[in-house]
């Protein structure tokens, strides 16, 4: 069975067919997908919960990044107990364990990683320069964003395209996150590539009241 068949079942989130395939050959999970990540990470990136569940059933050894992305707290704790110096390592696609936990909304894991010394201001090293705070705000997770800020996450950091956390919050129309960021010193006059302000992104999405506030 070709890896492409495995990828297709993951993307379709076909729980039964995927389980049947892995019952026949679970070694497929050791192969890298065409996206340059493991099958488990692929299921996480595509937000295929059924596929993630099935893959975890057949996965005996997952790494810190896979455990963080899929929210396997006990596995994260065990891996860090075994190799605590790996807490700020990068995944094969350039993200830290904390960055992945934040992006996938795994709050318990994210809090534990920070408690154990994960650097809240360590961006991805894959050219995108994504910070954990960017990831939390991208998915509108107020709780994780607060936790990161309480642990000294920088507010006005920019991704490679110049997008700040406030840009993302404005584009999403998330008032609570906008208030949080403004209270912590977010700058309304930071421009991303192309010159757009947070207010411009809010206005483009139809959040005119937010745009007015950010323009005041």
KEVOVO-448611 format. One line per field, with one value per residue: x, y, z of N, C-alpha, C, CB in turn. Coordinates in steps of 0.1 Angstrom, whole numbers, plus 2048, in hexadecimal, padded with zeros to 3 digits. Glycine has a CB too. Example, Ala and Ser with C-alpha at 12.3 -4.5 7.8 and 13.67 -1.06 7.14 Angstrom:
# KEVOVO-448611
neast: (884;880)
nnorth: (7C7;7EA)
nup: (84E;847)
caeast: (87B;889)
canorth: (7D3;7F5)
caup: (84E;847)
ceast: (884;881)
cnorth: (7DF;800)
cup: (84E;84F)
cbeast: (871;88D)
cbnorth: (7D3;7FA)
cbup: (85A;839)
//
This chain:
# KEVOVO-448611
neast: (809;806;815;806;7EC;7E7;7E9;7D3;7BD;7C1;7BC;7A2;797;78F;786;781;78B;7A5;7AE;7AB;7BF;7D6;7D6;7DE;7F7;80A;822;822;81F;837;842;84A;833;827;826;83B;83B;833;81A;809;80D;803;7E8;7E1;7E7;7D4;7BE;7B0;79F;795;7A7;7BF;7BA;7B8;7D2;7E2;7DB;7E9;803;821;838;83A;846;852;846;831;822;81C;80D;7F7;7EC;7F4;7F9;805;819;828;832;841;854;862;86C;87E;88F;896;8A4;89B;886;884;889;886;86D;86A;85F;864;859;855;84E;83D;833;824;811;803;7F8;7E7;7D6;7D9;7D7;7DE;7F5;805;807;815;82D;838;83A;84F;864;863;86B;859;85C;868;86A;85D;875;873;872;85A;858;847;839;831;81B;810;805;7F2;7E0;7D8;7C6;7B3;7B5;7B0;7B7;7D0;7DF;7DF;7ED;806;80D;80D;824;838;838;840;830;82E;839;843;838;847;83B;836;820;810;806;7F0;7E7;7DD;7C8;7B8;7B0;7A2;78D;78B;782;788;7A2;7AF;7AB;7BA;7D4;7D8;7D7;7EF;802;802;809;7F8;7FF;811;81C;816;824;81F;813;7FD;7E9;7DE;7C3;7BB;7B9;7A5;790;78E;783;76A;767;75F;75B;76F;785;782;788;7A2;7AE;7AB)
nnorth: (7F4;816;834;84A;841;83E;859;863;857;862;87E;87C;875;85C;846;82A;81D;825;819;7FF;7FD;803;7EE;7DA;7E2;7F3;7FF;812;82A;833;83F;85D;876;885;89F;8A4;89E;889;86E;871;88C;898;892;8A2;8BC;8BE;8BE;8A6;895;87A;86B;871;866;84A;846;84B;835;821;829;824;831;852;873;891;8A7;89D;893;8AA;8B9;8A8;8A8;896;894;884;877;88C;895;87F;87D;895;892;87D;889;8A6;8BB;8BE;8CF;8E7;8E1;8DE;8D3;8BD;8CD;8E6;8F1;8F9;8E4;8F1;905;8F5;8E9;900;908;8F3;8F5;8E8;8EC;8E2;8D4;8E9;8FA;8EA;8E6;900;904;8F2;8FE;906;91C;939;94C;942;940;92E;91C;91A;92D;93A;947;945;94C;93D;94C;958;940;938;94E;94D;937;941;93E;948;941;933;947;95B;94D;94A;965;96C;95F;96E;971;982;99E;9AD;99F;994;980;970;97E;996;996;99D;992;9A2;9A9;990;98B;9A0;99B;984;98E;98C;998;995;98B;9A1;9B5;9AB;9AB;9C6;9D1;9C7;9D4;9D3;9DF;9F5;A00;9F0;9E4;9CB;9B7;9C7;9DC;9DC;9E4;9D7;9E1;9E3;9C9;9C0;9D0;9C7;9AE;9B4;9BC;9D6;9E7;9DE;9E6;A01;A06;9FE;A11;A28)
nup: (800;7F7;805;7FD;7FD;818;820;813;820;839;834;82C;843;84A;85F;863;84C;84D;865;85E;84A;859;86A;85A;852;866;864;852;85E;865;84F;83D;833;814;819;829;844;860;85F;875;87C;865;866;87C;872;85E;86D;873;887;88B;87C;889;8A2;89C;891;8A8;8B7;8AB;8AE;8BC;8C5;8C7;8BF;8D1;8C4;8B6;8CB;8D8;8C5;8C2;8DB;8F0;90E;923;915;90C;925;92D;919;91C;935;931;91D;924;919;8FF;8FC;8EF;8D5;8B1;89B;87E;86B;874;88B;8AF;8CB;8DD;8CC;8BB;8CC;8D4;8BB;8B5;8CA;8E2;900;91B;916;90B;921;933;925;926;941;945;93A;91F;904;900;8ED;8D7;8B5;898;883;867;854;855;86D;883;8A2;8C3;8CE;8B7;8AC;8BF;8BE;8A4;8A4;8B4;8D0;8EE;908;907;8FB;90F;923;917;915;930;937;92C;910;8F2;8E5;8CD;8B8;897;87C;85F;84A;855;865;883;8A5;8AB;891;889;89C;897;87C;881;88F;8AA;8C7;8E3;8E2;8D5;8E8;8FD;8F2;8EC;906;90F;901;8E5;8C5;8B0;899;88A;86C;854;839;81B;827;837;853;874;877;85C;854;864;85A;840;844;84C;866;871;888;899;889;88A;8A5;8A6;896;8A3)
caeast: (800;80E;813;7FB;7DF;7E6;7E6;7C5;7B4;7C2;7B6;794;793;788;78B;780;794;7B3;7B1;7AD;7CC;7E1;7D6;7E6;805;80B;82F;820;81F;845;845;847;829;82C;827;848;839;82E;80B;802;80D;7FA;7DA;7E0;7E7;7C8;7B3;7A8;79F;794;7B4;7C9;7B6;7BC;7E1;7E7;7D8;7F3;810;828;842;838;850;84C;83E;824;81A;817;803;7EB;7E8;7F7;800;80D;824;831;839;84B;85F;86A;873;889;898;891;8AB;895;87A;884;88D;87D;867;86F;859;868;852;858;843;834;82C;81A;807;7FB;7F1;7DC;7CD;7DB;7DB;7E4;803;80C;80A;820;83A;83C;83E;85B;86E;863;86D;84D;860;870;862;861;881;870;870;84D;85A;83A;83B;825;810;809;7FD;7E6;7D6;7D3;7BB;7AA;7B5;7B3;7BD;7DE;7E5;7E1;7F7;813;810;811;831;841;838;841;823;82E;842;83E;83B;84F;834;833;813;812;7FA;7E4;7E1;7D5;7BD;7AF;7AA;798;782;78B;782;78F;7B1;7B3;7AC;7C6;7E0;7D9;7DA;7FD;80B;802;80A;7ED;805;81A;818;81B;828;814;810;7F0;7E8;7D3;7B6;7B8;7B5;797;787;78C;77A;75D;766;761;75C;77D;78E;781;78F;7B1;7B2;7AA)
canorth: (800;822;83E;853;83B;842;867;865;853;86C;88A;879;872;84F;83F;81C;819;828;80F;7F2;7FE;802;7E0;7D2;7E7;7FF;805;81E;836;837;846;86B;879;88E;8AC;8A6;89C;87B;86D;877;89B;89B;892;8AE;8C8;8BE;8BE;89A;88F;86C;865;873;85C;83D;845;849;827;818;82F;820;83B;85F;87C;89C;8AF;895;892;8B8;8BC;8A0;8AA;88A;89A;87B;874;898;895;874;880;8A0;88C;876;892;8B4;8C5;8BF;8D7;8F2;8DC;8E0;8C8;8BC;8D8;8F2;8F7;8F3;8DC;8FB;90B;8EB;8E8;90C;908;8E9;8F7;8DE;8F5;8DB;8D1;8F6;8FF;8E1;8E9;90D;901;8EA;907;909;92A;93E;955;93B;93E;923;91F;916;938;942;94F;945;94B;936;956;958;934;939;958;948;92F;948;938;952;93C;931;954;961;945;94E;973;96C;95A;978;971;98F;9A1;9B3;997;992;974;974;987;9A2;995;99C;98C;9AB;9A7;983;98C;9A9;994;97A;995;987;9A4;992;98B;9AE;9BD;9A5;9AF;9D5;9D3;9C3;9DD;9D1;9EC;9F5;A06;9E7;9E0;9BE;9B8;9CE;9E8;9DC;9E5;9CF;9E7;9E0;9BB;9BF;9D6;9BE;9A3;9B9;9C0;9E5;9ED;9DB;9EE;A0F;A07;9FD;A1C;A34)
caup: (800;7F6;80E;7F8;802;826;820;80E;82B;844;830;82B;851;849;86B;861;842;852;86F;856;843;863;86F;850;851;86E;862;849;867;866;843;83C;829;809;81F;830;852;862;85D;881;87B;85A;86B;884;86A;856;877;871;894;88B;878;894;8AD;897;890;8B5;8BB;8A5;8AF;8C9;8C8;8C1;8C4;8D9;8BC;8B3;8D8;8DB;8BC;8C4;8E9;8F8;91A;92A;90D;90C;932;92D;910;922;941;92B;916;926;911;8F2;8FD;8E5;8C8;8A6;893;870;863;879;897;8BC;8D1;8E2;8C1;8B6;8D7;8D3;8AF;8B5;8D5;8ED;90B;926;912;90A;92F;938;91E;92B;94F;945;934;910;901;8FA;8E3;8CD;8A9;88F;87B;85A;84B;858;879;88B;8B1;8C9;8CF;8AA;8AA;8C8;8B9;897;8A6;8BD;8DD;8F8;914;904;8F9;91D;92A;911;919;93E;938;926;902;8EC;8DF;8C0;8AF;88A;874;853;842;85D;86D;892;8AB;8A9;884;888;8A4;890;871;885;896;8B8;8D0;8EF;8E0;8D2;8F5;905;8EC;8EE;914;911;8FA;8D7;8BD;8A5;88C;883;85E;84E;82B;813;82E;83E;862;879;874;84E;853;86A;851;834;848;850;874;870;895;89D;881;88F;8B2;8A4;88E;8AB)
ceast: (809;80B;807;7ED;7DC;7E2;7D8;7BB;7B5;7BA;7A7;78E;78B;78D;78C;78A;7A3;7B7;7B3;7BB;7D7;7E1;7DE;7F5;807;819;82E;821;82E;84A;842;83D;82F;82C;833;846;834;81F;804;802;804;7EC;7D7;7DE;7DA;7BC;7AA;7A8;79D;7A1;7BE;7C6;7BB;7CB;7E7;7E5;7E4;802;816;832;840;842;849;843;831;81B;815;80C;7F6;7E6;7EA;7FF;80A;81A;82E;839;843;857;868;871;87F;893;894;898;8A5;889;879;889;883;879;86D;86A;85B;861;856;84C;839;82C;821;80E;7FD;7F3;7E5;7D4;7CE;7E0;7E2;7F3;80B;810;816;82D;840;842;84C;867;86E;863;860;850;869;867;866;86D;87F;86E;863;84E;84E;83E;82F;819;809;800;7F0;7DB;7D0;7C6;7B1;7A9;7BA;7BB;7CC;7E5;7E8;7EC;805;817;814;81F;83B;842;838;834;823;837;83B;842;843;848;830;827;816;806;7EE;7DE;7D8;7C8;7B2;7A8;7A0;78C;780;78D;78A;79E;7B6;7B5;7B8;7D3;7E3;7DD;7E9;806;80C;801;800;7F3;810;814;81E;81F;81C;80F;803;7F1;7DE;7C5;7B2;7B3;7A7;78D;784;783;76D;75C;769;763;76A;787;78E;789;79E;7B6;7B2;7B7)
cnorth: (80C;82C;848;84E;83F;851;86A;862;85D;879;888;877;866;846;830;817;81B;81D;802;7F2;7FC;7F4;7D7;7D6;7F4;806;811;82B;83B;83F;855;86D;882;89C;8AF;8A4;88D;87A;873;886;8A0;89C;89E;8BA;8C9;8BE;8B2;892;880;865;866;868;84E;83C;844;83B;81E;81D;82B;82B;848;869;888;8A5;8A9;895;8A0;8BC;8B5;8A0;89E;88F;890;877;880;898;88B;878;88B;89B;884;87F;8A0;8BE;8C7;8C8;8E2;8EE;8DF;8D3;8C8;8C7;8E5;8F9;8F1;8EC;8E6;902;902;8EA;8F4;90C;8FF;8EA;8EE;8E6;8EE;8D8;8DE;8FB;8F7;8E4;8F6;90B;8FA;8F2;909;918;930;948;94F;939;931;926;91A;921;940;94A;950;943;943;940;957;94C;934;942;954;93F;934;942;942;94D;939;93E;95B;95A;949;95C;974;967;961;976;97F;992;9A5;9AB;995;985;979;97E;994;9A1;994;995;995;9AA;99B;985;996;9A3;98A;981;990;993;9A1;991;999;9B6;9B8;9AB;9BE;9D8;9D0;9CA;9DA;9DE;9EB;9FA;9FD;9E3;9D3;9C1;9BE;9DA;9E8;9DC;9DB;9D4;9E4;9D2;9B9;9C5;9CD;9B2;9A7;9BC;9CF;9EB;9EA;9E4;9FC;A10;A07;A09;A29;A39)
cup: (800;801;80A;7FD;810;828;81D;819;837;840;82F;83A;852;854;869;857;846;85C;868;850;84D;86A;867;850;859;86C;858;851;869;85A;844;831;81E;80E;828;83F;853;860;869;880;870;85E;874;87C;862;860;875;87E;894;886;882;89F;8A8;897;89E;8BB;8B7;8A7;8BD;8CE;8C1;8C7;8CC;8D1;8B8;8C0;8DB;8D2;8BE;8D3;8F2;904;920;922;90C;919;932;924;915;92E;93C;925;918;91E;903;8F2;8F3;8D8;8BE;89F;885;867;869;884;8A4;8C1;8D7;8D7;8BB;8C0;8D6;8C6;8AF;8C2;8E0;8F9;917;922;911;918;935;932;924;939;94F;93E;925;90E;8FA;8EF;8D8;8C0;8A1;887;86D;850;84D;864;882;89A;8B7;8CB;8C2;8A8;8B3;8C3;8AC;899;8B1;8CB;8E7;904;912;902;906;924;924;915;928;941;92E;917;8FC;8E4;8D1;8B6;8A2;883;867;84A;849;865;87C;898;8AA;89B;883;890;89D;884;875;88C;8A4;8C2;8DD;8ED;8DD;8DF;8FD;8FF;8EE;8FC;917;908;8EB;8CF;8B1;898;886;876;85A;840;823;81A;836;84D;867;876;865;84D;859;860;845;837;84D;85F;876;87E;89B;896;886;89C;8AF;89C;897;8B1)
cbeast: (7F6;80D;81F;7FC;7DE;7F3;7F0;7C2;7B8;7D1;7BB;791;78C;789;782;772;792;7B4;7A5;7A2;7CE;7E0;7C8;7E0;80A;80A;838;812;819;84E;83E;853;81D;822;81A;84E;82E;832;808;809;81B;7FC;7D8;7EC;7F3;7C7;7AC;7AD;793;788;7B8;7C7;7A7;7B6;7E6;7E1;7CB;7F1;80F;82F;851;82A;859;858;846;827;823;823;808;7EE;7D9;7FE;7F6;806;81F;828;82E;844;85A;861;869;883;899;893;8BA;891;878;88C;890;884;858;86C;84B;868;843;85C;848;83B;836;820;80D;804;7FA;7E3;7BF;7E6;7CE;7DD;803;803;7FE;81C;838;831;834;859;87B;856;879;844;866;876;863;855;88D;864;870;842;85F;831;83D;829;815;813;806;7EA;7DD;7DE;7BF;79C;7BF;7A6;7B6;7E0;7DC;7D4;7F5;812;804;807;831;84E;82C;84E;81C;833;845;843;82E;853;827;833;80B;813;7FD;7E8;7ED;7DD;7C0;7B7;7B6;79E;775;795;774;78A;7B4;7A9;79F;7C6;7E0;7CC;7D1;7FE;818;7F7;818;7E2;80B;81D;81B;810;82D;809;80F;7E8;7E4;7D5;7B6;7C5;7BF;797;78C;79A;781;753;771;756;752;780;78A;773;78B;7B4;7A9;7A0)
cbnorth: (800;828;846;854;82C;83F;86F;85D;845;870;88E;86D;87E;849;842;817;821;836;80E;7F0;80C;80D;7DB;7D3;7E9;7FB;7FA;81D;833;82B;840;873;87F;88D;8AF;8B3;8A6;877;85E;873;8A0;891;885;8AF;8C8;8B2;8CB;892;895;868;86D;881;85B;83A;852;854;822;816;83E;813;836;864;881;8A4;8B3;887;88D;8C2;8BA;892;8AD;87F;89F;86E;870;8A4;893;867;885;8AB;882;86C;88E;8B7;8C1;8B1;8DC;8FE;8CD;8EA;8C8;8AE;8D5;8FB;8F5;8FF;8D3;906;90E;8DE;8E6;918;905;8DB;8F7;8D3;8FB;8CE;8CA;900;8FE;8D2;8EA;918;8F8;8DD;901;903;92D;945;961;92E;94A;91F;918;90C;933;938;95D;93A;959;932;963;958;928;93D;965;940;921;948;92B;959;92F;928;95D;960;936;94D;97C;964;94B;977;969;990;9AD;9C1;989;99E;96D;967;981;9AD;988;9AB;989;9B9;9A5;978;992;9B6;98D;970;992;97C;9A8;984;981;9B5;9BB;996;9AC;9DC;9CB;9B4;9DC;9C8;9EE;9FE;A13;9DB;9EC;9B3;9AB;9C4;9F3;9D0;9F3;9CE;9F6;9E2;9B2;9C7;9E4;9B8;99B;9AF;9B7;9EB;9E7;9CD;9ED;A13;9FA;9F0;A1E;A31)
cbup: (80C;7E8;811;7E9;800;82E;817;802;830;846;822;823;857;83B;877;85D;835;859;879;84B;83C;86D;871;842;843;87D;85B;843;874;868;837;83A;82F;7FD;827;82E;858;871;85C;88E;879;84E;873;88E;860;84D;876;865;89C;881;86B;89B;8AF;889;889;8BF;8B6;896;8AE;8C7;8C6;8C3;8B9;8DE;8AE;8AE;8E3;8DA;8AD;8C1;8E8;8F0;924;92D;8FE;90B;93D;928;902;925;949;921;907;935;90F;8ED;90B;8EA;8C9;89C;893;86B;860;86E;895;8C6;8DD;8EA;8B5;8B3;8E5;8D3;8A3;8B5;8D0;8E9;911;929;904;903;938;936;90F;92B;956;93E;938;90A;8F9;905;8E9;8D2;8A0;885;882;85A;83D;859;875;886;8B7;8D7;8D4;89F;8AE;8D6;8B8;88F;8AB;8B7;8DD;8FC;918;8F8;8F0;925;928;902;916;946;934;92C;8FC;8E3;8E7;8C1;8B5;881;86F;84B;83D;854;868;898;8BA;8AD;87A;88D;8B2;88B;869;88F;88E;8BA;8D3;8F5;8D4;8C9;8FD;904;8DD;8EA;91D;90F;8FF;8D2;8B8;8A9;890;88C;854;84E;825;811;825;83A;866;889;876;845;85A;877;84C;830;853;84C;87C;869;89F;89B;872;891;8BA;89C;882;8B7)
//
